């Protein structure tokens, strides 16, 4: 079952995001941003629940770019608990966000993923996402 994340989902989402990033995220900052984001009309967190626990998570941000005709969406994080993979949970989460984006009449959905995440690349390409941008970063 997919629904909007709630305050009580924070711990489960924190664990999933730490798994995604393969590091311990600063908890104090995470809590502050998570709670602020729940009231932001441009940020949506959706969770997949199985047996009353969060086993999948996707975050979706709305952007209002001047160089686009309409607002766009961005999938920022998508993670499924390792014990629940290969059950089409990621598929359901991404389809949920796509349907949500269509309801909002967004122009497109963008996402970035690290170059080493080859399985993620195949997953997104299998869902119709096209690699047509470069994403550059610079450490500060």
C-alpha positions in Angstrom: 0.0 0.0 0.0 1.3 3.5 -0.9 0.5 6.6 0.9 1.9 10.0 1.9 4.6 9.8 4.5 3.7 10.9 8.0 5.7 12.2 11.0 5.8 8.7 12.5 7.5 7.4 9.3 10.7 9.4 10.0 12.8 6.7 11.5 12.0 4.2 8.8 12.7 6.7 6.1 15.9 7.8 7.8 17.2 4.2 7.8 16.3 3.8 4.1 18.0 7.0 3.1 21.1 6.0 5.0 21.1 2.7 3.1 20.6 4.5 -0.2 23.6 6.8 0.5 25.7 4.2 2.2 26.5 6.5 5.1 25.0 7.7 8.3 23.2 11.0 7.5 23.3 13.8 10.0 20.2 12.9 12.1 19.5 16.3 13.5 19.6 17.9 10.1 17.5 15.1 8.6 14.8 15.4 11.3 14.6 19.2 10.8 14.4 19.0 7.0 12.0 16.0 7.1 9.5 17.9 9.3 9.8 21.1 7.3 9.2 19.2 4.1 6.0 17.6 5.3 4.4 21.1 5.2 6.0 22.2 1.9 3.5 22.1 -1.0 6.4 21.4 -3.5 7.8 18.3 -1.7 6.0 14.9 -1.5 7.2 11.8 0.3 5.5 8.6 -0.4 6.0 5.3 1.4 5.1 1.7 0.6 3.8 -0.2 3.6 3.8 -3.9 3.9 2.7 -5.6 7.1 2.3 -2.1 8.7 5.9 -1.2 8.2 7.6 1.1 5.7 9.6 -1.0 3.2 9.9 1.5 0.3 10.2 5.3 -0.1 10.2 7.8 -2.9 10.6 11.6 -2.7 9.2 13.9 -5.3 9.9 17.6 -5.7 8.0 20.1 -7.8 10.2 22.7 -9.6 9.1 26.0 -11.1 11.8 26.6 -13.7 11.7 29.7 -15.8 13.0 27.8 -18.8 10.1 25.3 -18.9 6.6 25.9 -20.2 5.1 24.2 -17.1 6.2 22.9 -13.7 8.4 19.8 -13.6 8.8 17.1 -11.1 12.0 15.5 -9.8 12.4 12.1 -8.2 15.1 12.7 -5.6 15.3 9.5 -3.7 13.9 6.0 -4.4 14.8 3.1 -2.2 13.3 -0.3 -1.3 14.4 -2.2 1.8 16.9 -4.9 0.7 14.6 -7.7 2.2 11.7 -6.6 0.0 13.4 -6.1 -3.4 12.2 -8.0 -6.5 8.6 -7.6 -5.4 7.8 -4.8 -7.8 7.7 -2.2 -4.9 10.0 0.2 -6.8 7.8 -0.2 -9.8 4.7 0.6 -7.9 6.3 3.7 -6.2 7.5 5.1 -9.5 4.1 4.5 -11.2 2.4 6.2 -8.3 4.6 9.3 -8.7 4.0 9.3 -12.4 0.2 9.2 -12.0 0.5 12.0 -9.3 2.6 14.1 -11.7 -0.1 13.7 -14.4 -2.8 14.8 -12.0 -0.7 18.0 -11.3 -0.3 18.4 -15.1 3.5 18.6 -14.9 5.6 18.8 -18.0 8.0 16.0 -17.2 9.7 14.1 -14.5 13.5 14.4 -14.0 15.9 12.3 -11.9 19.5 11.9 -11.2 21.4 8.8 -10.2 25.0 8.1 -9.5 27.1 6.7 -12.3 27.9 3.6 -10.3 24.3 2.6 -9.8 24.0 0.4 -12.9 20.9 -1.5 -11.7 19.1 1.8 -11.1 20.0 2.9 -14.6 18.4 -0.2 -16.0 15.4 0.2 -13.8 14.7 3.8 -14.9 15.3 3.0 -18.6 12.9 0.1 -18.3 10.3 2.6 -17.1 10.8 4.9 -20.1 13.3 7.4 -18.7 15.9 8.7 -21.2 19.4 9.8 -20.4 19.4 13.1 -22.2 21.1 15.5 -19.7 24.4 15.8 -18.0 24.5 16.4 -14.3 27.7 18.0 -13.0 28.7 18.4 -9.3 31.4 20.2 -7.5 32.4 19.7 -3.9 32.7 22.9 -1.9 
